[in-house]
Amino acid sequence: MMLQAGLVAVVMIAFAGNSVLNRIGVAHFHMDPVTFGALRVGAGALILLALTGTAGWPVLRSRRRWMGAMTLATYMIGFSWAYQSLGAGLGALILFATVQIVMFGTAVRRGLAVPALRWAGMAVAMVGLVVLLWPAGVVRVDPGGALTMIAAGIGWGVYTLLGQAEHDASGATAANFTLCLPLMLVAVTLRADLGPLPAQGVGVALVAGAVTSGLGYALWYRVLPALPVTIAAIAQLSVPVIAVLAGIVLLSEPLTLRIAAAAVLVLGGIGLSVLRQRRIGSNGS
């Protein structure tokens, strides 16, 4: 249990690292978001294929593999396009709220029993996420941006669900990234202005692709089969909190009472869910 929790924590840190690296590459080095995403996928595919060799190629014929690649591309492209018009906080709120709906909805559709305390934990964590990310003042939400971020959330939620059936995490992730790359390149070609390609930004994209995306997603696929659907969903609510804290440390962003309160709510909600699992054991939800 402790090893599993530690691996999940590493994955969540990697996911948060993606947000920080994306912010650096796009905001600080002014890279086109879709180009940044394509470089991420390309670097992830290369590092994973280097690690797995030819082991991952047979699964390219699997129907699940094509679904994995398409849902990964949906997430990557939707995420990139949405941040052209949405603020970072509002976009993340839409993304993670959508993921929760997809994963909890799937658990209910499968007829899995979700303990009341786990529902409560999810609700508390979601409240914390709203406190953390809800934009202050009057904000006009672009419908196109909101729809593409919802699509990204659906893509990531389904990608996560597909990972629960994987037996070869590294091979499956390598194949997903390999098949996803052409889809990302198509998205790049549709951009009217690709913007600059500074060496620093390209380097950040490659690190994000090889380490926090490629290796992080492979590790996520490794731990998913042992996680109930709802626990996997709730754990991901920690990512925005980790990303904000990393921003404070690495990017000198301010620490406020609002951030501290939100962190307590999100992590407390996760704690409620995990506590329930330990008391009664996993029920498959």
Secondary structure as GFF3:
##gff-version 3
##sequence-region A 1 285
A	DSSP	alpha_helix	2	23	.	.	.	ID=ss1
A	DSSP	pi_helix	24	28	.	.	.	ID=ss2
A	DSSP	alpha_helix	33	52	.	.	.	ID=ss3
A	DSSP	three_ten_helix	57	61	.	.	.	ID=ss4
A	DSSP	alpha_helix	63	82	.	.	.	ID=ss5
A	DSSP	alpha_helix	88	109	.	.	.	ID=ss6
A	DSSP	alpha_helix	116	133	.	.	.	ID=ss7
A	DSSP	alpha_helix	143	163	.	.	.	ID=ss8
A	DSSP	alpha_helix	169	189	.	.	.	ID=ss9
A	DSSP	alpha_helix	199	207	.	.	.	ID=ss10
A	DSSP	pi_helix	208	215	.	.	.	ID=ss11
A	DSSP	alpha_helix	216	223	.	.	.	ID=ss12
A	DSSP	three_ten_helix	224	226	.	.	.	ID=ss13
A	DSSP	alpha_helix	229	235	.	.	.	ID=ss14
A	DSSP	alpha_helix	238	250	.	.	.	ID=ss15
A	DSSP	alpha_helix	257	280	.	.	.	ID=ss16
###
